Amino acid sequence: MEVPLITVLILSLTFSRMGDYHCYLAEFSTGDKRKDSADKSLEAYKTASNVAVTEFPPTQSIRLGLALNLSVVYYEILNSPDRACHLA
């Protein structure tokens, strides 16, 4: 059974927005709250990216935006520039 495109779009955008929300929280939080927000952001972006990679072509704008956002999380939030550059 094929999943309708609108369902795929909603899933991708929902997880992307969850990632955005937790990324913003992580930018201004400290300690355990920052780690928790960073972990939730990473998890949401990875989930959205997994949906996008299986459902969208490499040049699709949602997929490209998710890759960019995930690389920002690696670079700015998780202090992992190597992973960020590899992804980007």
PDB file with one MODEL, atoms N, CA, C and O in Angstrom:
MODEL        1
ATOM      1  N   MET A   1       0.846  -1.185   0.000  1.00  0.00           N
ATOM      2  CA  MET A   1       0.000   0.000   0.000  1.00  0.00           C
ATOM      3  C   MET A   1       0.887   1.243   0.000  1.00  0.00           C
ATOM      4  O   MET A   1       1.786   1.379   0.830  1.00  0.00           O
ATOM      5  N   GLU A   2       0.629   2.118  -0.913  1.00  0.00           N
ATOM      6  CA  GLU A   2       1.418   3.340  -1.040  1.00  0.00           C
ATOM      7  C   GLU A   2       0.828   4.442  -0.151  1.00  0.00           C
ATOM      8  O   GLU A   2      -0.386   4.634  -0.087  1.00  0.00           O
ATOM      9  N   VAL A   3       1.724   5.155   0.527  1.00  0.00           N
ATOM     10  CA  VAL A   3       1.306   6.252   1.397  1.00  0.00           C
ATOM     11  C   VAL A   3       1.073   7.488   0.536  1.00  0.00           C
ATOM     12  O   VAL A   3       1.921   7.830  -0.289  1.00  0.00           O
ATOM     13  N   PRO A   4      -0.070   8.169   0.716  1.00  0.00           N
ATOM     14  CA  PRO A   4      -0.331   9.377  -0.075  1.00  0.00           C
ATOM     15  C   PRO A   4       0.735  10.453   0.167  1.00  0.00           C
ATOM     16  O   PRO A   4       1.270  10.592   1.267  1.00  0.00           O
ATOM     17  N   LEU A   5       1.017  11.193  -0.877  1.00  0.00           N
ATOM     18  CA  LEU A   5       2.047  12.231  -0.815  1.00  0.00           C
ATOM     19  C   LEU A   5       1.748  13.254   0.277  1.00  0.00           C
ATOM     20  O   LEU A   5       2.666  13.706   0.962  1.00  0.00           O
ATOM     21  N   ILE A   6       0.499  13.622   0.450  1.00  0.00           N
ATOM     22  CA  ILE A   6       0.156  14.624   1.460  1.00  0.00           C
ATOM     23  C   ILE A   6       0.508  14.119   2.854  1.00  0.00           C
ATOM     24  O   ILE A   6       0.936  14.906   3.699  1.00  0.00           O
ATOM     25  N   THR A   7       0.339  12.837   3.110  1.00  0.00           N
ATOM     26  CA  THR A   7       0.697  12.258   4.405  1.00  0.00           C
ATOM     27  C   THR A   7       2.199  12.325   4.620  1.00  0.00           C
ATOM     28  O   THR A   7       2.664  12.633   5.718  1.00  0.00           O
ATOM     29  N   VAL A   8       2.950  12.039   3.581  1.00  0.00           N
ATOM     30  CA  VAL A   8       4.413  12.111   3.655  1.00  0.00           C
ATOM     31  C   VAL A   8       4.854  13.546   3.927  1.00  0.00           C
ATOM     32  O   VAL A   8       5.735  13.778   4.756  1.00  0.00           O
ATOM     33  N   LEU A   9       4.253  14.501   3.239  1.00  0.00           N
ATOM     34  CA  LEU A   9       4.582  15.912   3.448  1.00  0.00           C
ATOM     35  C   LEU A   9       4.277  16.352   4.878  1.00  0.00           C
ATOM     36  O   LEU A   9       5.084  17.034   5.510  1.00  0.00           O
ATOM     37  N   ILE A  10       3.120  15.963   5.378  1.00  0.00           N
ATOM     38  CA  ILE A  10       2.736  16.338   6.742  1.00  0.00           C
ATOM     39  C   ILE A  10       3.699  15.733   7.751  1.00  0.00           C
ATOM     40  O   ILE A  10       4.125  16.416   8.682  1.00  0.00           O
ATOM     41  N   LEU A  11       4.048  14.469   7.582  1.00  0.00           N
ATOM     42  CA  LEU A  11       5.005  13.828   8.490  1.00  0.00           C
ATOM     43  C   LEU A  11       6.351  14.531   8.468  1.00  0.00           C
ATOM     44  O   LEU A  11       6.921  14.826   9.519  1.00  0.00           O
ATOM     45  N   SER A  12       6.855  14.798   7.281  1.00  0.00           N
ATOM     46  CA  SER A  12       8.158  15.454   7.160  1.00  0.00           C
ATOM     47  C   SER A  12       8.151  16.829   7.806  1.00  0.00           C
ATOM     48  O   SER A  12       9.063  17.173   8.559  1.00  0.00           O
ATOM     49  N   LEU A  13       7.130  17.611   7.512  1.00  0.00           N
ATOM     50  CA  LEU A  13       7.062  18.969   8.046  1.00  0.00           C
ATOM     51  C   LEU A  13       6.817  18.986   9.551  1.00  0.00           C
ATOM     52  O   LEU A  13       7.339  19.853  10.252  1.00  0.00           O
ATOM     53  N   THR A  14       6.034  18.042  10.051  1.00  0.00           N
ATOM     54  CA  THR A  14       5.779  17.980  11.492  1.00  0.00           C
ATOM     55  C   THR A  14       7.060  17.679  12.253  1.00  0.00           C
ATOM     56  O   THR A  14       7.383  18.355  13.229  1.00  0.00           O
ATOM     57  N   PHE A  15       7.783  16.672  11.807  1.00  0.00           N
ATOM     58  CA  PHE A  15       9.039  16.339  12.490  1.00  0.00           C
ATOM     59  C   PHE A  15      10.078  17.434  12.308  1.00  0.00           C
ATOM     60  O   PHE A  15      10.888  17.680  13.202  1.00  0.00           O
ATOM     61  N   SER A  16      10.059  18.090  11.155  1.00  0.00           N
ATOM     62  CA  SER A  16      10.986  19.198  10.935  1.00  0.00           C
ATOM     63  C   SER A  16      10.705  20.340  11.906  1.00  0.00           C
ATOM     64  O   SER A  16      11.635  20.902  12.484  1.00  0.00           O
ATOM     65  N   ARG A  17       9.444  20.686  12.090  1.00  0.00           N
ATOM     66  CA  ARG A  17       9.093  21.768  13.022  1.00  0.00           C
ATOM     67  C   ARG A  17       9.413  21.390  14.462  1.00  0.00           C
ATOM     68  O   ARG A  17       9.818  22.240  15.255  1.00  0.00           O
ATOM     69  N   MET A  18       9.232  20.119  14.801  1.00  0.00           N
ATOM     70  CA  MET A  18       9.618  19.666  16.142  1.00  0.00           C
ATOM     71  C   MET A  18      11.121  19.834  16.330  1.00  0.00           C
ATOM     72  O   MET A  18      11.584  20.254  17.390  1.00  0.00           O
ATOM     73  N   GLY A  19      11.874  19.501  15.287  1.00  0.00           N
ATOM     74  CA  GLY A  19      13.322  19.684  15.341  1.00  0.00           C
ATOM     75  C   GLY A  19      13.695  21.141  15.501  1.00  0.00           C
ATOM     76  O   GLY A  19      14.586  21.476  16.282  1.00  0.00           O
ATOM     77  N   ASP A  20      13.010  22.019  14.757  1.00  0.00           N
ATOM     78  CA  ASP A  20      13.256  23.465  14.875  1.00  0.00           C
ATOM     79  C   ASP A  20      13.012  23.938  16.300  1.00  0.00           C
ATOM     80  O   ASP A  20      13.840  24.640  16.880  1.00  0.00           O
ATOM     81  N   TYR A  21      11.884  23.552  16.854  1.00  0.00           N
ATOM     82  CA  TYR A  21      11.495  23.978  18.198  1.00  0.00           C
ATOM     83  C   TYR A  21      12.551  23.579  19.225  1.00  0.00           C
ATOM     84  O   TYR A  21      12.988  24.405  20.026  1.00  0.00           O
ATOM     85  N   HIS A  22      12.952  22.328  19.197  1.00  0.00           N
ATOM     86  CA  HIS A  22      13.934  21.856  20.181  1.00  0.00           C
ATOM     87  C   HIS A  22      15.327  22.431  19.919  1.00  0.00           C
ATOM     88  O   HIS A  22      16.106  22.617  20.853  1.00  0.00           O
ATOM     89  N   CYS A  23      15.637  22.709  18.667  1.00  0.00           N
ATOM     90  CA  CYS A  23      16.912  23.347  18.342  1.00  0.00           C
ATOM     91  C   CYS A  23      16.973  24.751  18.944  1.00  0.00           C
ATOM     92  O   CYS A  23      17.984  25.146  19.524  1.00  0.00           O
ATOM     93  N   TYR A  24      15.873  25.498  18.796  1.00  0.00           N
ATOM     94  CA  TYR A  24      15.823  26.842  19.380  1.00  0.00           C
ATOM     95  C   TYR A  24      15.947  26.787  20.893  1.00  0.00           C
ATOM     96  O   TYR A  24      16.638  27.611  21.492  1.00  0.00           O
ATOM     97  N   LEU A  25      15.282  25.821  21.514  1.00  0.00           N
ATOM     98  CA  LEU A  25      15.391  25.671  22.970  1.00  0.00           C
ATOM     99  C   LEU A  25      16.831  25.367  23.378  1.00  0.00           C
ATOM    100  O   LEU A  25      17.336  25.913  24.359  1.00  0.00           O
ATOM    101  N   ALA A  26      17.481  24.499  22.622  1.00  0.00           N
ATOM    102  CA  ALA A  26      18.859  24.119  22.950  1.00  0.00           C
ATOM    103  C   ALA A  26      19.807  25.305  22.847  1.00  0.00           C
ATOM    104  O   ALA A  26      20.771  25.391  23.608  1.00  0.00           O
ATOM    105  N   GLU A  27      19.548  26.221  21.918  1.00  0.00           N
ATOM    106  CA  GLU A  27      20.420  27.384  21.750  1.00  0.00           C
ATOM    107  C   GLU A  27      20.478  28.246  23.008  1.00  0.00           C
ATOM    108  O   GLU A  27      21.504  28.864  23.290  1.00  0.00           O
ATOM    109  N   PHE A  28      19.384  28.289  23.762  1.00  0.00           N
ATOM    110  CA  PHE A  28      19.305  29.187  24.913  1.00  0.00           C
ATOM    111  C   PHE A  28      19.287  28.469  26.257  1.00  0.00           C
ATOM    112  O   PHE A  28      19.193  29.111  27.303  1.00  0.00           O
ATOM    113  N   SER A  29      19.375  27.149  26.234  1.00  0.00           N
ATOM    114  CA  SER A  29      19.342  26.376  27.476  1.00  0.00           C
ATOM    115  C   SER A  29      20.749  25.995  27.894  1.00  0.00           C
ATOM    116  O   SER A  29      21.701  26.110  27.123  1.00  0.00           O
ATOM    117  N   THR A  30      20.857  25.540  29.131  1.00  0.00           N
ATOM    118  CA  THR A  30      22.140  25.070  29.647  1.00  0.00           C
ATOM    119  C   THR A  30      21.936  23.738  30.358  1.00  0.00           C
ATOM    120  O   THR A  30      20.818  23.355  30.705  1.00  0.00           O
ATOM    121  N   GLY A  31      23.046  23.050  30.561  1.00  0.00           N
ATOM    122  CA  GLY A  31      23.024  21.826  31.344  1.00  0.00           C
ATOM    123  C   GLY A  31      22.165  20.728  30.739  1.00  0.00           C
ATOM    124  O   GLY A  31      22.161  20.502  29.529  1.00  0.00           O
ATOM    125  N   ASP A  32      21.432  20.047  31.630  1.00  0.00           N
ATOM    126  CA  ASP A  32      20.603  18.914  31.206  1.00  0.00           C
ATOM    127  C   ASP A  32      19.485  19.331  30.257  1.00  0.00           C
ATOM    128  O   ASP A  32      19.103  18.568  29.370  1.00  0.00           O
ATOM    129  N   LYS A  33      18.965  20.528  30.442  1.00  0.00           N
ATOM    130  CA  LYS A  33      17.889  21.012  29.568  1.00  0.00           C
ATOM    131  C   LYS A  33      18.404  21.188  28.136  1.00  0.00           C
ATOM    132  O   LYS A  33      17.695  20.880  27.178  1.00  0.00           O
ATOM    133  N   ARG A  34      19.639  21.684  27.992  1.00  0.00           N
ATOM    134  CA  ARG A  34      20.234  21.841  26.661  1.00  0.00           C
ATOM    135  C   ARG A  34      20.445  20.474  26.006  1.00  0.00           C
ATOM    136  O   ARG A  34      20.133  20.282  24.831  1.00  0.00           O
ATOM    137  N   LYS A  35      20.982  19.523  26.789  1.00  0.00           N
ATOM    138  CA  LYS A  35      21.226  18.186  26.250  1.00  0.00           C
ATOM    139  C   LYS A  35      19.923  17.518  25.827  1.00  0.00           C
ATOM    140  O   LYS A  35      19.856  16.891  24.769  1.00  0.00           O
ATOM    141  N   ASP A  36      18.891  17.651  26.650  1.00  0.00           N
ATOM    142  CA  ASP A  36      17.596  17.056  26.337  1.00  0.00           C
ATOM    143  C   ASP A  36      17.017  17.673  25.063  1.00  0.00           C
ATOM    144  O   ASP A  36      16.530  16.952  24.193  1.00  0.00           O
ATOM    145  N   SER A  37      17.066  18.984  24.949  1.00  0.00           N
ATOM    146  CA  SER A  37      16.555  19.656  23.753  1.00  0.00           C
ATOM    147  C   SER A  37      17.368  19.289  22.516  1.00  0.00           C
ATOM    148  O   SER A  37      16.803  19.082  21.442  1.00  0.00           O
ATOM    149  N   ALA A  38      18.679  19.208  22.661  1.00  0.00           N
ATOM    150  CA  ALA A  38      19.540  18.830  21.531  1.00  0.00           C
ATOM    151  C   ALA A  38      19.227  17.411  21.069  1.00  0.00           C
ATOM    152  O   ALA A  38      19.147  17.149  19.869  1.00  0.00           O
ATOM    153  N   ASP A  39      19.048  16.492  22.022  1.00  0.00           N
ATOM    154  CA  ASP A  39      18.722  15.108  21.672  1.00  0.00           C
ATOM    155  C   ASP A  39      17.373  15.015  20.964  1.00  0.00           C
ATOM    156  O   ASP A  39      17.234  14.288  19.981  1.00  0.00           O
ATOM    157  N   LYS A  40      16.383  15.749  21.462  1.00  0.00           N
ATOM    158  CA  LYS A  40      15.054  15.729  20.834  1.00  0.00           C
ATOM    159  C   LYS A  40      15.086  16.362  19.444  1.00  0.00           C
ATOM    160  O   LYS A  40      14.405  15.896  18.531  1.00  0.00           O
ATOM    161  N   SER A  41      15.872  17.417  19.287  1.00  0.00           N
ATOM    162  CA  SER A  41      16.007  18.050  17.986  1.00  0.00           C
ATOM    163  C   SER A  41      16.646  17.085  16.988  1.00  0.00           C
ATOM    164  O   SER A  41      16.162  16.920  15.868  1.00  0.00           O
ATOM    165  N   LEU A  42      17.719  16.463  17.403  1.00  0.00           N
ATOM    166  CA  LEU A  42      18.413  15.511  16.539  1.00  0.00           C
ATOM    167  C   LEU A  42      17.491  14.359  16.153  1.00  0.00           C
ATOM    168  O   LEU A  42      17.457  13.958  14.989  1.00  0.00           O
ATOM    169  N   GLU A  43      16.757  13.831  17.100  1.00  0.00           N
ATOM    170  CA  GLU A  43      15.842  12.725  16.830  1.00  0.00           C
ATOM    171  C   GLU A  43      14.746  13.134  15.842  1.00  0.00           C
ATOM    172  O   GLU A  43      14.430  12.383  14.919  1.00  0.00           O
ATOM    173  N   ALA A  44      14.172  14.312  16.035  1.00  0.00           N
ATOM    174  CA  ALA A  44      13.105  14.775  15.140  1.00  0.00           C
ATOM    175  C   ALA A  44      13.629  15.006  13.722  1.00  0.00           C
ATOM    176  O   ALA A  44      12.992  14.600  12.750  1.00  0.00           O
ATOM    177  N   TYR A  45      14.788  15.658  13.603  1.00  0.00           N
ATOM    178  CA  TYR A  45      15.355  15.891  12.267  1.00  0.00           C
ATOM    179  C   TYR A  45      15.732  14.581  11.585  1.00  0.00           C
ATOM    180  O   TYR A  45      15.534  14.435  10.379  1.00  0.00           O
ATOM    181  N   LYS A  46      16.268  13.632  12.334  1.00  0.00           N
ATOM    182  CA  LYS A  46      16.621  12.338  11.732  1.00  0.00           C
ATOM    183  C   LYS A  46      15.371  11.613  11.244  1.00  0.00           C
ATOM    184  O   LYS A  46      15.380  11.019  10.165  1.00  0.00           O
ATOM    185  N   THR A  47      14.301  11.657  12.027  1.00  0.00           N
ATOM    186  CA  THR A  47      13.049  11.018  11.612  1.00  0.00           C
ATOM    187  C   THR A  47      12.515  11.669  10.343  1.00  0.00           C
ATOM    188  O   THR A  47      12.135  10.978   9.397  1.00  0.00           O
ATOM    189  N   ALA A  48      12.488  12.994  10.325  1.00  0.00           N
ATOM    190  CA  ALA A  48      12.019  13.719   9.135  1.00  0.00           C
ATOM    191  C   ALA A  48      12.918  13.421   7.936  1.00  0.00           C
ATOM    192  O   ALA A  48      12.429  13.242   6.821  1.00  0.00           O
ATOM    193  N   SER A  49      14.218  13.369   8.161  1.00  0.00           N
ATOM    194  CA  SER A  49      15.155  13.098   7.068  1.00  0.00           C
ATOM    195  C   SER A  49      14.976  11.688   6.516  1.00  0.00           C
ATOM    196  O   SER A  49      15.060  11.476   5.306  1.00  0.00           O
ATOM    197  N   ASN A  50      14.728  10.725   7.399  1.00  0.00           N
ATOM    198  CA  ASN A  50      14.506   9.351   6.938  1.00  0.00           C
ATOM    199  C   ASN A  50      13.275   9.264   6.047  1.00  0.00           C
ATOM    200  O   ASN A  50      13.289   8.562   5.036  1.00  0.00           O
ATOM    201  N   VAL A  51      12.212   9.970   6.416  1.00  0.00           N
ATOM    202  CA  VAL A  51      11.014  10.005   5.574  1.00  0.00           C
ATOM    203  C   VAL A  51      11.349  10.676   4.240  1.00  0.00           C
ATOM    204  O   VAL A  51      10.984  10.175   3.177  1.00  0.00           O
ATOM    205  N   ALA A  52      12.036  11.795   4.304  1.00  0.00           N
ATOM    206  CA  ALA A  52      12.353  12.548   3.079  1.00  0.00           C
ATOM    207  C   ALA A  52      13.258  11.763   2.140  1.00  0.00           C
ATOM    208  O   ALA A  52      13.061  11.788   0.925  1.00  0.00           O
ATOM    209  N   VAL A  53      14.239  11.072   2.685  1.00  0.00           N
ATOM    210  CA  VAL A  53      15.181  10.319   1.840  1.00  0.00           C
ATOM    211  C   VAL A  53      14.470   9.186   1.112  1.00  0.00           C
ATOM    212  O   VAL A  53      14.795   8.886  -0.037  1.00  0.00           O
ATOM    213  N   THR A  54      13.505   8.556   1.769  1.00  0.00           N
ATOM    214  CA  THR A  54      12.811   7.439   1.117  1.00  0.00           C
ATOM    215  C   THR A  54      11.711   7.891   0.167  1.00  0.00           C
ATOM    216  O   THR A  54      11.336   7.142  -0.735  1.00  0.00           O
ATOM    217  N   GLU A  55      11.184   9.106   0.349  1.00  0.00           N
ATOM    218  CA  GLU A  55      10.021   9.531  -0.419  1.00  0.00           C
ATOM    219  C   GLU A  55      10.274  10.642  -1.441  1.00  0.00           C
ATOM    220  O   GLU A  55       9.485  10.811  -2.370  1.00  0.00           O
ATOM    221  N   PHE A  56      11.355  11.393  -1.283  1.00  0.00           N
ATOM    222  CA  PHE A  56      11.590  12.545  -2.154  1.00  0.00           C
ATOM    223  C   PHE A  56      12.898  12.387  -2.919  1.00  0.00           C
ATOM    224  O   PHE A  56      13.831  11.747  -2.434  1.00  0.00           O
ATOM    225  N   PRO A  57      12.966  12.977  -4.127  1.00  0.00           N
ATOM    226  CA  PRO A  57      14.236  12.964  -4.865  1.00  0.00           C
ATOM    227  C   PRO A  57      15.259  13.869  -4.165  1.00  0.00           C
ATOM    228  O   PRO A  57      14.880  14.744  -3.388  1.00  0.00           O
ATOM    229  N   PRO A  58      16.546  13.662  -4.436  1.00  0.00           N
ATOM    230  CA  PRO A  58      17.595  14.433  -3.757  1.00  0.00           C
ATOM    231  C   PRO A  58      17.494  15.949  -3.929  1.00  0.00           C
ATOM    232  O   PRO A  58      18.019  16.693  -3.102  1.00  0.00           O
ATOM    233  N   THR A  59      16.846  16.406  -4.960  1.00  0.00           N
ATOM    234  CA  THR A  59      16.765  17.856  -5.216  1.00  0.00           C
ATOM    235  C   THR A  59      15.489  18.494  -4.671  1.00  0.00           C
ATOM    236  O   THR A  59      15.282  19.692  -4.860  1.00  0.00           O
ATOM    237  N   GLN A  60      14.639  17.734  -4.007  1.00  0.00           N
ATOM    238  CA  GLN A  60      13.379  18.262  -3.474  1.00  0.00           C
ATOM    239  C   GLN A  60      13.671  19.223  -2.327  1.00  0.00           C
ATOM    240  O   GLN A  60      14.512  18.928  -1.478  1.00  0.00           O
ATOM    241  N   SER A  61      12.995  20.361  -2.289  1.00  0.00           N
ATOM    242  CA  SER A  61      13.325  21.440  -1.350  1.00  0.00           C
ATOM    243  C   SER A  61      13.158  21.048   0.124  1.00  0.00           C
ATOM    244  O   SER A  61      13.952  21.483   0.959  1.00  0.00           O
ATOM    245  N   ILE A  62      12.167  20.256   0.457  1.00  0.00           N
ATOM    246  CA  ILE A  62      11.995  19.837   1.856  1.00  0.00           C
ATOM    247  C   ILE A  62      13.175  18.968   2.275  1.00  0.00           C
ATOM    248  O   ILE A  62      13.719  19.129   3.367  1.00  0.00           O
ATOM    249  N   ARG A  63      13.560  18.060   1.411  1.00  0.00           N
ATOM    250  CA  ARG A  63      14.698  17.184   1.725  1.00  0.00           C
ATOM    251  C   ARG A  63      15.989  17.984   1.887  1.00  0.00           C
ATOM    252  O   ARG A  63      16.773  17.716   2.797  1.00  0.00           O
ATOM    253  N   LEU A  64      16.212  18.955   1.020  1.00  0.00           N
ATOM    254  CA  LEU A  64      17.410  19.795   1.116  1.00  0.00           C
ATOM    255  C   LEU A  64      17.392  20.636   2.390  1.00  0.00           C
ATOM    256  O   LEU A  64      18.420  20.786   3.050  1.00  0.00           O
ATOM    257  N   GLY A  65      16.238  21.180   2.735  1.00  0.00           N
ATOM    258  CA  GLY A  65      16.110  21.975   3.954  1.00  0.00           C
ATOM    259  C   GLY A  65      16.365  21.156   5.201  1.00  0.00           C
ATOM    260  O   GLY A  65      17.002  21.634   6.140  1.00  0.00           O
ATOM    261  N   LEU A  66      15.879  19.934   5.220  1.00  0.00           N
ATOM    262  CA  LEU A  66      16.123  19.059   6.366  1.00  0.00           C
ATOM    263  C   LEU A  66      17.610  18.745   6.513  1.00  0.00           C
ATOM    264  O   LEU A  66      18.133  18.722   7.627  1.00  0.00           O
ATOM    265  N   ALA A  67      18.280  18.506   5.409  1.00  0.00           N
ATOM    266  CA  ALA A  67      19.719  18.241   5.467  1.00  0.00           C
ATOM    267  C   ALA A  67      20.464  19.448   6.021  1.00  0.00           C
ATOM    268  O   ALA A  67      21.383  19.301   6.828  1.00  0.00           O
ATOM    269  N   LEU A  68      20.070  20.632   5.590  1.00  0.00           N
ATOM    270  CA  LEU A  68      20.695  21.850   6.096  1.00  0.00           C
ATOM    271  C   LEU A  68      20.433  22.020   7.592  1.00  0.00           C
ATOM    272  O   LEU A  68      21.358  22.303   8.353  1.00  0.00           O
ATOM    273  N   ASN A  69      19.180  21.850   8.016  1.00  0.00           N
ATOM    274  CA  ASN A  69      18.848  21.994   9.432  1.00  0.00           C
ATOM    275  C   ASN A  69      19.577  20.972  10.296  1.00  0.00           C
ATOM    276  O   ASN A  69      20.055  21.301  11.381  1.00  0.00           O
ATOM    277  N   LEU A  70      19.662  19.750   9.822  1.00  0.00           N
ATOM    278  CA  LEU A  70      20.364  18.717  10.576  1.00  0.00           C
ATOM    279  C   LEU A  70      21.851  19.043  10.683  1.00  0.00           C
ATOM    280  O   LEU A  70      22.457  18.813  11.729  1.00  0.00           O
ATOM    281  N   SER A  71      22.439  19.572   9.625  1.00  0.00           N
ATOM    282  CA  SER A  71      23.858  19.944   9.689  1.00  0.00           C
ATOM    283  C   SER A  71      24.070  21.110  10.658  1.00  0.00           C
ATOM    284  O   SER A  71      25.114  21.185  11.305  1.00  0.00           O
ATOM    285  N   VAL A  72      23.107  22.012  10.768  1.00  0.00           N
ATOM    286  CA  VAL A  72      23.197  23.113  11.734  1.00  0.00           C
ATOM    287  C   VAL A  72      23.162  22.563  13.165  1.00  0.00           C
ATOM    288  O   VAL A  72      23.907  23.031  14.026  1.00  0.00           O
ATOM    289  N   VAL A  73      22.313  21.589  13.416  1.00  0.00           N
ATOM    290  CA  VAL A  73      22.258  20.965  14.749  1.00  0.00           C
ATOM    291  C   VAL A  73      23.609  20.343  15.083  1.00  0.00           C
ATOM    292  O   VAL A  73      24.126  20.537  16.183  1.00  0.00           O
ATOM    293  N   TYR A  74      24.179  19.602  14.149  1.00  0.00           N
ATOM    294  CA  TYR A  74      25.489  18.992  14.398  1.00  0.00           C
ATOM    295  C   TYR A  74      26.545  20.066  14.668  1.00  0.00           C
ATOM    296  O   TYR A  74      27.344  19.936  15.596  1.00  0.00           O
ATOM    297  N   TYR A  75      26.546  21.117  13.863  1.00  0.00           N
ATOM    298  CA  TYR A  75      27.591  22.129  13.959  1.00  0.00           C
ATOM    299  C   TYR A  75      27.422  23.037  15.181  1.00  0.00           C
ATOM    300  O   TYR A  75      28.350  23.198  15.973  1.00  0.00           O
ATOM    301  N   GLU A  76      26.245  23.622  15.326  1.00  0.00           N
ATOM    302  CA  GLU A  76      26.054  24.647  16.352  1.00  0.00           C
ATOM    303  C   GLU A  76      25.616  24.109  17.705  1.00  0.00           C
ATOM    304  O   GLU A  76      26.008  24.650  18.739  1.00  0.00           O
ATOM    305  N   ILE A  77      24.819  23.067  17.717  1.00  0.00           N
ATOM    306  CA  ILE A  77      24.268  22.565  18.974  1.00  0.00           C
ATOM    307  C   ILE A  77      25.129  21.447  19.556  1.00  0.00           C
ATOM    308  O   ILE A  77      25.419  21.437  20.752  1.00  0.00           O
ATOM    309  N   LEU A  78      25.532  20.514  18.710  1.00  0.00           N
ATOM    310  CA  LEU A  78      26.296  19.358  19.193  1.00  0.00           C
ATOM    311  C   LEU A  78      27.809  19.534  19.057  1.00  0.00           C
ATOM    312  O   LEU A  78      28.572  18.638  19.419  1.00  0.00           O
ATOM    313  N   ASN A  79      28.246  20.684  18.536  1.00  0.00           N
ATOM    314  CA  ASN A  79      29.672  20.971  18.382  1.00  0.00           C
ATOM    315  C   ASN A  79      30.413  19.862  17.646  1.00  0.00           C
ATOM    316  O   ASN A  79      31.475  19.407  18.071  1.00  0.00           O
ATOM    317  N   SER A  80      29.828  19.446  16.545  1.00  0.00           N
ATOM    318  CA  SER A  80      30.419  18.379  15.745  1.00  0.00           C
ATOM    319  C   SER A  80      30.545  18.841  14.285  1.00  0.00           C
ATOM    320  O   SER A  80      29.782  18.408  13.420  1.00  0.00           O
ATOM    321  N   PRO A  81      31.528  19.734  14.023  1.00  0.00           N
ATOM    322  CA  PRO A  81      31.643  20.282  12.664  1.00  0.00           C
ATOM    323  C   PRO A  81      31.961  19.234  11.597  1.00  0.00           C
ATOM    324  O   PRO A  81      31.555  19.391  10.446  1.00  0.00           O
ATOM    325  N   ASP A  82      32.674  18.177  11.958  1.00  0.00           N
ATOM    326  CA  ASP A  82      32.986  17.143  10.970  1.00  0.00           C
ATOM    327  C   ASP A  82      31.721  16.455  10.472  1.00  0.00           C
ATOM    328  O   ASP A  82      31.558  16.246   9.270  1.00  0.00           O
ATOM    329  N   ARG A  83      30.833  16.104  11.384  1.00  0.00           N
ATOM    330  CA  ARG A  83      29.567  15.474  10.991  1.00  0.00           C
ATOM    331  C   ARG A  83      28.708  16.442  10.184  1.00  0.00           C
ATOM    332  O   ARG A  83      28.048  16.046   9.223  1.00  0.00           O
ATOM    333  N   ALA A  84      28.722  17.705  10.579  1.00  0.00           N
ATOM    334  CA  ALA A  84      27.945  18.724   9.858  1.00  0.00           C
ATOM    335  C   ALA A  84      28.437  18.847   8.414  1.00  0.00           C
ATOM    336  O   ALA A  84      27.634  18.866   7.482  1.00  0.00           O
ATOM    337  N   CYS A  85      29.740  18.928   8.233  1.00  0.00           N
ATOM    338  CA  CYS A  85      30.313  19.072   6.888  1.00  0.00           C
ATOM    339  C   CYS A  85      30.076  17.819   6.051  1.00  0.00           C
ATOM    340  O   CYS A  85      29.816  17.912   4.852  1.00  0.00           O
ATOM    341  N   HIS A  86      30.164  16.655   6.676  1.00  0.00           N
ATOM    342  CA  HIS A  86      29.928  15.405   5.960  1.00  0.00           C
ATOM    343  C   HIS A  86      28.477  15.351   5.447  1.00  0.00           C
ATOM    344  O   HIS A  86      28.219  14.922   4.322  1.00  0.00           O
ATOM    345  N   LEU A  87      27.553  15.789   6.284  1.00  0.00           N
ATOM    346  CA  LEU A  87      26.146  15.769   5.894  1.00  0.00           C
ATOM    347  C   LEU A  87      25.855  16.811   4.824  1.00  0.00           C
ATOM    348  O   LEU A  87      25.148  16.534   3.855  1.00  0.00           O
ATOM    349  N   ALA A  88      26.402  18.009   5.002  1.00  0.00           N
ATOM    350  CA  ALA A  88      26.133  19.094   4.052  1.00  0.00           C
ATOM    351  C   ALA A  88      26.825  18.795   2.740  1.00  0.00           C
ATOM    352  O   ALA A  88      26.730  19.582   1.798  1.00  0.00           O
TER     353      ALA A  88
ENDMDL
END
